[in-house]
Amino acid sequence: MAYRPWSRAMLDRRLSHEFRILGPLSRPLQTKLPPQTRLPPSDLCRRPFNLFTPHQHSHRYQASFSDLKLIIKLIAMGTTGAYDALLPAVPEWLNKGDNAWQMTASTLVSIQSVPGLVILYGSIVKKKWAVNSAFMALYAFAAVLICWVLVCYRMAFGDQLLPFWGKGAPALGQKYLIRQAAVPETGSEPFYPMATLVYFQFTFAAITLILLAGSVLGRMNIKAWMAFVPLWLIFSYTVGAFSLWGGGFLYQWGVIDYSGGYVIHLSSGIAGLTAAYWVGPRLKSDRERFPPNNVLLMLAGAGLLWMGWSGFNGGAPYAANIAASIAVLNTNICAATSLLVWTSLDVIFFKKPSVIGAVQGMMTGLVCITPGAGVVQSWAAIVMGILSGSIPWVSMMILHKKSKLLQKAASLHSFPIPIPILRKGRRQVDDTLGVFHTHAVAGLLGGLLTGLLAEPALCRLLKPESNTRGAFYGGNGGKQFMKQIVAALFVIGWNIVITTLILLAIKLFLPLRMPDEELVIGDDAVHGEEAYALWGDGERYDPTKHDPTKQDWHVSSYSGEIAQSPYGSGARGVTVEL
C-alpha cells in the first residue's frame, strides 16, 4: 500500500495528544508547524509507532535524540516539505524508497551487461576473439535500448493485441513517462514513474540478447548479428515477456516466473542453441583449443554478474518490500551452493578444481533460483543450488559428449528443413560458451522446481488474491507444476521456430558465418583491432607454424584447415616473443 504524507494538523494532533516527552519537552507539544510543511513517508510518518521509545522508569515516552532533532528542525526552519504541492516532481503517489530501489536495481542489472558480460565475454574466449566477443555484447545493449523505447516496451507491457503479444507503440513522450507506472493487463501500479519501469524492463531485455550471443561467439558474421538483435527482440522476446509478465495468457493462467527463468534464460538458451545450429561451428582449431585469454578478468566479469543479480531478482517485486529481501537472500544462497557443488564434482571426477567450472556453477545457481527467488523458502534455495550445481554439470560434462547433435562432425550440405532436430545427424551444433546448459537447462530446472517448492505464504506476498502453491504443499500444487511444464514447452517451441525463421530471412541477404579467412585471423580481420599486442594465444612465434608462406594452404570450410588469408601474417602492432 502507499504511505500518505502527514498533514500539519495530523502531526500536531499526534504530538499534542498521544505523547508526553520527558526533559525539556515534559508537557504536551502544542507547537504548530508551518502551513506548508508535510513530512515525507521516509521520515516520521513511515514509523509512527516507533517515534518515541518507552522510558524504563516511566509509562510515559521519551523521544530519541534523532527524532527530537528532526522535529525541532522542522518547527524552527519552517521550510517547504518534500511532498509539498509546489514541488510537482514529487507527486503524492510517488514512493521515494521504492523509486530509489528500483533505479538502483536497474543500474545493477545494467552493470551485469555493461561492463559485466562485456568483460566476461572478452576474457573467457580465445585471444583472437576478445574484441569481437566484447563488441557483440556492447552492440546488443545499445541496439536493444533504442528498439525498446521505440516500440518493444509496449509490445511486452502495454495493452493487449493478442493473448501473447501487446500493442507496439513508442515509450518516449513525457506525458507517458512521468505518470505513475502501470502494467495495464496485470493491474500492477508501482509507486514510481513509468520512466523507471521502462528502463528497468529494458535491462532484462538487453541481457537476454547478450546471453544468447554466448552461443555464437567466434564465428557469427557481425553484420548478421547486428540485424538479428532487433528482429529477435521484436518477434521473440516481447512475446515471452508479455505472455508471462505483461498480462498475457500464461500470466492470467497463473504460471510463476518470478524474475525471468523462462522469459530470459530458457529463451536465450534455446534460441542460442538454434542460432548455433544455423550459423555453423567454429574452425576445428578453435573448437579443439579455446582457452580464456585472461582468467582474472573473467572472474571480474563473473563477480559483477553475481553481485548484479541482487538487482535482477530483488527488483522483480517492483517495490522495496519483504519479497525483495527474500529474493536477494535466496539468490545468493543458491548461487553459492551451486558453485560449491559444481566445484566438488570437478574435484571428484577431474581431481582439480576448475575456475571456469566454478563460474559455470555460479551461473547455473543464479539462473535456477531466478524463476522462484521470492516465492521459495531459503532451505529450498539450498536444494535448488544442489540440483543446479549437479544436473547442468551432468548435461554439460556427460550428456553433451554423448549427443550426436552436439558432437557429430559438420558437413557442407544445405538444410531445407527449418527444424534443427529433424536433420541433427548432419550438422554440428557448436554452442561456444555452453549457454544451453547454463541457461536453458538451469532455467527449465528452476521453473519446474518453483512449481514444486513455491511456498503459499510467500506467493501471497506477490498476489494476495491467489491460492498459488507448489506441489509439495498440497492443494492445487499439482496443477501449478503442470502449468510450469506447459509454459516451458511454449517458450521452447516459440524460440526454436522464430529464431529459425529470423536467421533464414537474414541469410537471404547476409552470410551468417564469417568466411574462413576471417576466422583464421579473428579480431584484426573483422574489426581492424586487437585486444593485446601479443603473438598467438600464449604461444611462442614459430615461423614454420605461423608464417603463411611456410604452410600448405587449402580450403575446407568446416574442417578447421584454414584458407590462405589476404591479411598476411595477421596481427598488426607489436609482436613479442613470449
GUSE-969616 format. One record per residue (C-alpha): residue number from 1; residue in one letter; chain; x, z, y negated. Coordinates in steps of 0.2 Angstrom, whole numbers. Example, Ala and Ser with C-alpha at 12.3 -4.5 7.8 and 13.67 -1.06 7.14 Angstrom:
<rs>
     k   r   c      xx      zz      yy
     1   a   A      62      39      22
     2   s   A      68      36       5
</rs>
This chain:
<rs>
     k   r   c      xx      zz      yy
     1   m   A       0       0       0
     2   a   A       5      -2     -18
     3   y   A      10      13     -29
     4   r   A       2      13     -46
     5   p   A      12      19     -60
     6   w   A       6      36     -68
     7   s   A      -3      35     -85
     8   r   A       2      48     -99
     9   a   A     -14      58     -95
    10   m   A     -11      59     -77
    11   l   A       6      65     -79
    12   d   A       1      78     -92
    13   r   A     -13      85     -81
    14   r   A      -1      86     -67
    15   l   A      12      96     -77
    16   s   A      -1     106     -86
    17   h   A     -12     112     -72
    18   e   A      -3     111     -55
    19   f   A      14     119     -58
    20   r   A      22     133     -66
    21   i   A      41     132     -69
    22   l   A      52     147     -69
    23   g   A      65     150     -83
    24   p   A      64     141    -100
    25   l   A      48     132     -94
    26   s   A      39     148     -87
    27   r   A      22     143     -94
    28   p   A      11     128     -90
    29   l   A      18     112     -98
    30   q   A       7     106    -112
    31   t   A      18      93    -119
    32   k   A      11      76    -122
    33   l   A      21      61    -118
    34   p   A      22      46    -130
    35   p   A       7      35    -129
    36   q   A      16      20    -121
    37   t   A      25      30    -108
    38   r   A      21      25     -90
    39   l   A      33      31     -76
    40   p   A      38      18     -63
    41   p   A      35      21     -44
    42   s   A      53      23     -41
    43   d   A      54      39     -51
    44   l   A      41      54     -51
    45   c   A      26      45     -45
    46   r   A      33      40     -29
    47   r   A      36      58     -23
    48   p   A      23      68     -32
    49   f   A      23      82     -19
    50   n   A      42      84     -20
    51   l   A      43      85     -39
    52   f   A      46     104     -38
    53   t   A      53     114     -24
    54   p   A      47     132     -19
    55   h   A      57     146     -26
    56   q   A      62     158     -11
    57   h   A      56     174     -20
    58   s   A      40     167     -28
    59   h   A      25     157     -24
    60   r   A      27     148     -40
    61   y   A      38     132     -40
    62   q   A      55     129     -48
    63   a   A      60     112     -54
    64   s   A      76     104     -48
    65   f   A      88     101     -61
    66   s   A      87      82     -60
    67   d   A      68      82     -61
    68   l   A      69      93     -77
    69   k   A      82      82     -84
    70   l   A      71      67     -82
    71   i   A      55      75     -89
    72   i   A      64      81    -104
    73   k   A      72      64    -107
    74   l   A      56      56    -106
    75   i   A      47      68    -118
    76   a   A      62      68    -131
    77   m   A      65      50    -131
    78   g   A      48      43    -132
    79   t   A      54      26    -126
    80   t   A      44      12    -118
    81   g   A      42      14     -99
    82   a   A      47       1     -87
    83   y   A      29      -4     -82
    84   d   A      23      -5    -100
    85   a   A      11     -19    -104
    86   l   A      23     -25    -117
    87   l   A      35     -30    -103
    88   p   A      27     -45     -94
    89   a   A      42     -47     -82
    90   v   A      37     -31     -73
    91   p   A      18     -33     -69
    92   e   A       8     -19     -61
    93   w   A       8     -27     -44
    94   l   A      27     -28     -43
    95   n   A      36     -15     -32
    96   k   A      54     -14     -38
    97   g   A      60      -7     -22
    98   d   A      53     -20     -11
    99   n   A      59     -34     -23
   100   a   A      76     -27     -24
   101   w   A      77     -25      -5
   102   q   A      70     -42      -2
   103   m   A      83     -51     -13
   104   t   A      97     -41      -5
   105   a   A      91     -46      12
   106   s   A      90     -64       6
   107   t   A     108     -63       0
   108   l   A     114     -55      16
   109   v   A     106     -69      26
   110   s   A     114     -82      14
   111   i   A     131     -74      17
   112   q   A     128     -77      36
   113   s   A     128     -95      32
   114   v   A     140     -97      17
   115   p   A     153     -91      20
   116   g   A     150     -83      37
   117   l   A     146     -98      48
   118   v   A     157    -109      37
   119   i   A     172     -98      41
   120   l   A     167     -96      59
   121   y   A     165    -115      62
   122   g   A     181    -119      53
   123   s   A     191    -107      63
   124   i   A     184    -107      80
   125   v   A     187    -126      83
   126   k   A     202    -136      86
   127   k   A     213    -138      70
   128   k   A     210    -156      68
   129   w   A     191    -152      66
   130   a   A     192    -137      55
   131   v   A     187    -146      39
   132   n   A     173    -157      46
   133   s   A     165    -142      55
   134   a   A     165    -131      40
   135   f   A     158    -145      29
   136   m   A     144    -149      41
   137   a   A     138    -131      38
   138   l   A     141    -131      19
   139   y   A     131    -148      18
   140   a   A     117    -141      28
   141   f   A     115    -126      17
   142   a   A     114    -136       1
   143   a   A     103    -150       8
   144   v   A      90    -138      15
   145   l   A      88    -129      -1
   146   i   A      83    -144     -11
   147   c   A      71    -150       3
   148   w   A      64    -133       4
   149   v   A      59    -131     -14
   150   l   A      53    -150     -15
   151   v   A      41    -150       0
   152   c   A      46    -139      15
   153   y   A      42    -122      10
   154   r   A      23    -125       8
   155   m   A      23    -135      24
   156   a   A      29    -119      33
   157   f   A      20    -106      22
   158   g   A       7    -115      12
   159   d   A     -12    -120      15
   160   q   A     -16    -127      32
   161   l   A     -16    -145      35
   162   l   A     -16    -145      54
   163   p   A     -16    -130      66
   164   f   A       3    -131      67
   165   w   A       8    -138      50
   166   g   A       5    -134      32
   167   k   A       2    -145      17
   168   g   A      18    -150       9
   169   a   A      20    -148     -10
   170   p   A      34    -143     -22
   171   a   A      38    -124     -25
   172   l   A      46    -127     -42
   173   g   A      33    -123     -56
   174   q   A      34    -107     -65
   175   k   A      16    -103     -63
   176   y   A      18    -104     -44
   177   l   A      34     -94     -43
   178   i   A      31     -79     -55
   179   r   A      14     -75     -47
   180   q   A      13     -62     -33
   181   a   A      19     -68     -17
   182   a   A       6     -73      -4
   183   v   A       5     -82      13
   184   p   A     -12     -89      12
   185   e   A     -16     -92      30
   186   t   A     -10     -74      35
   187   g   A     -17     -64      21
   188   s   A       0     -56      18
   189   e   A       3     -52      -1
   190   p   A      20     -44      -3
   191   f   A      23     -34     -19
   192   y   A      36     -46     -27
   193   p   A      35     -63     -35
   194   m   A      34     -79     -25
   195   a   A      51     -84     -30
   196   t   A      58     -70     -20
   197   l   A      49     -76      -4
   198   v   A      53     -94      -6
   199   y   A      72     -90      -7
   200   f   A      71     -78       7
   201   q   A      62     -90      19
   202   f   A      75    -104      14
   203   t   A      89     -94      20
   204   f   A      81     -94      38
   205   a   A      78    -112      37
   206   a   A      96    -116      32
   207   i   A     104    -105      45
   208   t   A      94    -114      59
   209   l   A     101    -131      55
   210   i   A     119    -123      54
   211   l   A     117    -115      71
   212   l   A     111    -132      78
   213   a   A     127    -140      71
   214   g   A     137    -130      83
   215   s   A     131    -141      97
   216   v   A     138    -157      90
   217   l   A     154    -152      81
   218   g   A     169    -163      84
   219   r   A     161    -180      86
   220   m   A     145    -182      76
   221   n   A     146    -195      63
   222   i   A     145    -186      46
   223   k   A     133    -199      39
   224   a   A     121    -197      53
   225   w   A     122    -178      51
   226   m   A     118    -180      33
   227   a   A     102    -190      37
   228   f   A      97    -179      52
   229   v   A      97    -162      42
   230   p   A      82    -166      30
   231   l   A      72    -175      44
   232   w   A      74    -161      57
   233   l   A      69    -148      43
   234   i   A      53    -158      39
   235   f   A      47    -163      56
   236   s   A      53    -149      67
   237   y   A      57    -133      58
   238   t   A      42    -132      47
   239   v   A      31    -134      62
   240   g   A      38    -120      71
   241   a   A      38    -109      56
   242   f   A      20    -112      51
   243   s   A      14    -110      69
   244   l   A      22     -93      72
   245   w   A      24     -86      54
   246   g   A      14     -96      42
   247   g   A      -3     -93      50
   248   g   A      -4    -107      62
   249   f   A     -12    -107      79
   250   l   A       2     -96      88
   251   y   A       1     -83      74
   252   q   A     -18     -82      75
   253   w   A     -17     -81      94
   254   g   A      -5     -65      92
   255   v   A      12     -72      98
   256   i   A      26     -60      92
   257   d   A      41     -67      84
   258   y   A      47     -54      73
   259   s   A      61     -62      64
   260   g   A      65     -79      72
   261   g   A      69     -78      91
   262   y   A      58     -93      93
   263   v   A      57    -101      76
   264   i   A      76    -101      73
   265   h   A      86     -98      89
   266   l   A      76    -105     103
   267   s   A      73    -121      92
   268   s   A      91    -123      87
   269   g   A      97    -121     104
   270   i   A      85    -133     112
   271   a   A      87    -146      98
   272   g   A     106    -144      98
   273   l   A     107    -147     117
   274   t   A      95    -163     114
   275   a   A     106    -169     100
   276   a   A     122    -166     110
   277   y   A     114    -177     124
   278   w   A     111    -192     112
   279   v   A     127    -190     101
   280   g   A     138    -190     117
   281   p   A     153    -180     121
   282   r   A     169    -177     113
   283   l   A     185    -185     118
   284   k   A     191    -179     135
   285   s   A     207    -172     127
   286   d   A     196    -161     116
   287   r   A     184    -156     130
   288   e   A     199    -150     140
   289   r   A     208    -141     127
   290   f   A     199    -135     111
   291   p   A     207    -119     106
   292   p   A     202    -109      90
   293   n   A     214    -113      76
   294   n   A     213     -96      68
   295   v   A     206     -81      79
   296   l   A     207     -69      65
   297   l   A     197     -80      53
   298   m   A     185     -82      67
   299   l   A     182     -63      68
   300   a   A     180     -63      49
   301   g   A     166     -75      51
   302   a   A     158     -66      65
   303   g   A     159     -50      56
   304   l   A     149     -57      41
   305   l   A     137     -64      53
   306   w   A     134     -47      61
   307   m   A     133     -37      45
   308   g   A     121     -50      38
   309   w   A     109     -48      52
   310   s   A     103     -32      44
   311   g   A      95     -43      31
   312   f   A      90     -55      44
   313   n   A      79     -43      53
   314   g   A      77     -30      40
   315   g   A      69     -42      28
   316   a   A      56     -48      40
   317   p   A      43     -35      36
   318   y   A      43     -41      18
   319   a   A      45     -23      12
   320   a   A      57      -9      11
   321   n   A      47       1      24
   322   i   A      48      10      41
   323   a   A      48      -6      51
   324   a   A      63     -12      41
   325   s   A      73       3      45
   326   i   A      69       2      64
   327   a   A      73     -16      64
   328   v   A      90     -13      56
   329   l   A      95       1      68
   330   n   A      89      -9      84
   331   t   A      98     -24      78
   332   n   A     115     -16      78
   333   i   A     112      -6      94
   334   c   A     108     -22     104
   335   a   A     122     -31      96
   336   a   A     135     -18     101
   337   t   A     128     -15     118
   338   s   A     128     -34     122
   339   l   A     146     -36     115
   340   l   A     152     -22     127
   341   v   A     143     -29     142
   342   w   A     150     -46     139
   343   t   A     167     -40     137
   344   s   A     166     -29     153
   345   l   A     161     -44     163
   346   d   A     176     -54     156
   347   v   A     187     -40     161
   348   i   A     179     -38     179
   349   f   A     180     -56     183
   350   f   A     194     -63     172
   351   k   A     205     -47     171
   352   k   A     207     -49     152
   353   p   A     195     -45     138
   354   s   A     192     -61     128
   355   v   A     190     -61     109
   356   i   A     179     -76     109
   357   g   A     169     -69     123
   358   a   A     166     -53     113
   359   v   A     160     -64      98
   360   q   A     148     -73     111
   361   g   A     142     -56     117
   362   m   A     139     -50      99
   363   m   A     129     -66      95
   364   t   A     118     -65     111
   365   g   A     114     -47     107
   366   l   A     109     -51      89
   367   v   A      99     -66      95
   368   c   A      90     -57     109
   369   i   A      84     -42      98
   370   t   A      78     -54      84
   371   p   A      60     -58      91
   372   g   A      56     -39      93
   373   a   A      68     -30      82
   374   g   A      54     -20      73
   375   v   A      42     -18      87
   376   v   A      53     -11     101
   377   q   A      60       7     103
   378   s   A      78      10     102
   379   w   A      81      13     120
   380   a   A      73      -4     123
   381   a   A      86     -11     111
   382   i   A      99      -5     123
   383   v   A      90     -13     138
   384   m   A      89     -29     129
   385   g   A     108     -28     124
   386   i   A     112     -25     143
   387   l   A     102     -41     148
   388   s   A     108     -51     133
   389   g   A     126     -47     137
   390   s   A     124     -52     155
   391   i   A     111     -66     158
   392   p   A     118     -78     145
   393   w   A     135     -74     152
   394   v   A     130     -79     169
   395   s   A     122     -95     162
   396   m   A     137    -100     152
   397   m   A     151     -95     165
   398   i   A     142     -99     181
   399   l   A     127    -110     180
   400   h   A     135    -121     166
   401   k   A     149    -126     178
   402   k   A     137    -130     192
   403   s   A     125    -140     181
   404   k   A     126    -159     184
   405   l   A     118    -161     167
   406   l   A     132    -152     158
   407   q   A     146    -157     169
   408   k   A     144    -175     176
   409   a   A     156    -187     168
   410   a   A     149    -199     155
   411   s   A     146    -217     156
   412   l   A     143    -231     144
   413   h   A     126    -236     150
   414   s   A     111    -237     137
   415   f   A      97    -225     139
   416   p   A      80    -232     135
   417   i   A      70    -217     141
   418   p   A      69    -205     127
   419   i   A      68    -189     138
   420   p   A      86    -182     141
   421   i   A      81    -173     158
   422   l   A      75    -190     166
   423   r   A      92    -198     166
   424   k   A     103    -182     167
   425   g   A     114    -189     180
   426   r   A     122    -202     169
   427   r   A     127    -194     154
   428   q   A     137    -178     150
   429   v   A     129    -165     138
   430   d   A     144    -158     128
   431   d   A     137    -143     119
   432   t   A     153    -139     109
   433   l   A     150    -120     105
   434   g   A     138    -116     119
   435   v   A     123    -115     107
   436   f   A     111    -117     121
   437   h   A     117    -102     130
   438   t   A     120     -91     115
   439   h   A     104     -95     106
   440   a   A      91    -104     117
   441   v   A      94     -93     132
   442   a   A      96     -77     122
   443   g   A      81     -82     111
   444   l   A      70     -85     125
   445   l   A      76     -69     134
   446   g   A      72     -59     118
   447   g   A      55     -67     116
   448   l   A      50     -63     134
   449   l   A      57     -45     133
   450   t   A      47     -42     117
   451   g   A      31     -47     127
   452   l   A      36     -33     140
   453   l   A      43     -19     128
   454   a   A      33     -21     112
   455   e   A      28      -3     108
   456   p   A       9      -1     102
   457   a   A      13      11      88
   458   l   A      27       0      81
   459   c   A      16     -15      82
   460   r   A       3      -7      71
   461   l   A      15      -5      58
   462   l   A      15     -23      55
   463   k   A      -3     -27      60
   464   p   A     -13     -12      58
   465   e   A     -29     -21      64
   466   s   A     -21     -27      80
   467   n   A     -20     -20      98
   468   t   A      -4     -28     102
   469   r   A       7     -21     115
   470   g   A      20     -26     128
   471   a   A      16     -27     147
   472   f   A      25     -11     151
   473   y   A      12      -2     140
   474   g   A      -3      -7     150
   475   g   A     -19     -13     142
   476   n   A     -19     -31     136
   477   g   A       1     -31     138
   478   g   A       0     -44     152
   479   k   A      -9     -56     141
   480   q   A       4     -53     127
   481   f   A      18     -58     140
   482   m   A       9     -74     144
   483   k   A       7     -78     126
   484   q   A      26     -77     123
   485   i   A      28     -89     138
   486   v   A      16    -102     131
   487   a   A      24    -101     114
   488   a   A      41    -103     121
   489   l   A      35    -119     130
   490   f   A      28    -126     114
   491   v   A      44    -123     104
   492   i   A      55    -131     118
   493   g   A      44    -146     121
   494   w   A      41    -150     102
   495   n   A      60    -149      99
   496   i   A      65    -160     113
   497   v   A      53    -174     108
   498   i   A      55    -173      89
   499   t   A      74    -171      90
   500   t   A      75    -186     101
   501   l   A      64    -197      90
   502   i   A      74    -192      74
   503   l   A      90    -197      82
   504   l   A      84    -213      89
   505   a   A      77    -218      72
   506   i   A      94    -214      64
   507   k   A     103    -223      77
   508   l   A      94    -239      72
   509   f   A     104    -238      55
   510   l   A     119    -227      59
   511   p   A     130    -224      74
   512   l   A     128    -206      80
   513   r   A     145    -203      86
   514   m   A     161    -207      77
   515   p   A     172    -221      83
   516   d   A     186    -216      95
   517   e   A     200    -220      82
   518   e   A     192    -207      70
   519   l   A     190    -194      85
   520   v   A     209    -196      88
   521   i   A     214    -191      70
   522   g   A     200    -179      65
   523   d   A     198    -172      48
   524   d   A     210    -183      40
   525   a   A     201    -199      46
   526   v   A     184    -193      42
   527   h   A     187    -183      25
   528   g   A     205    -188      20
   529   e   A     208    -169      20
   530   e   A     216    -156      32
   531   a   A     214    -138      34
   532   y   A     233    -134      37
   533   a   A     249    -144      34
   534   l   A     255    -142      51
   535   w   A     258    -154      66
   536   g   A     246    -154      80
   537   d   A     237    -138      87
   538   g   A     251    -126      88
   539   e   A     262    -139      97
   540   r   A     280    -145      93
   541   y   A     281    -163      87
   542   d   A     286    -174     102
   543   p   A     289    -192      97
   544   t   A     286    -198     115
   545   k   A     269    -189     114
   546   h   A     263    -190      96
   547   d   A     271    -206      90
   548   p   A     258    -220      92
   549   t   A     272    -233      93
   550   k   A     279    -225     109
   551   q   A     262    -225     118
   552   d   A     252    -237     129
   553   w   A     236    -238     119
   554   h   A     220    -244     126
   555   v   A     201    -242     123
   556   s   A     189    -231     133
   557   s   A     175    -224     123
   558   y   A     171    -208     133
   559   s   A     186    -207     145
   560   g   A     197    -197     132
   561   e   A     211    -211     132
   562   i   A     212    -214     114
   563   a   A     212    -231     105
   564   q   A     225    -237      93
   565   s   A     222    -229      76
   566   p   A     224    -238      59
   567   y   A     229    -222      52
   568   g   A     247    -222      59
   569   s   A     254    -205      64
   570   g   A     238    -197      57
   571   a   A     240    -181      47
   572   r   A     246    -183      29
   573   g   A     255    -169      20
   574   v   A     270    -158      25
   575   t   A     275    -159      44
   576   v   A     285    -144      50
   577   e   A     292    -141      67
   578   l   A     285    -125      75
</rs>
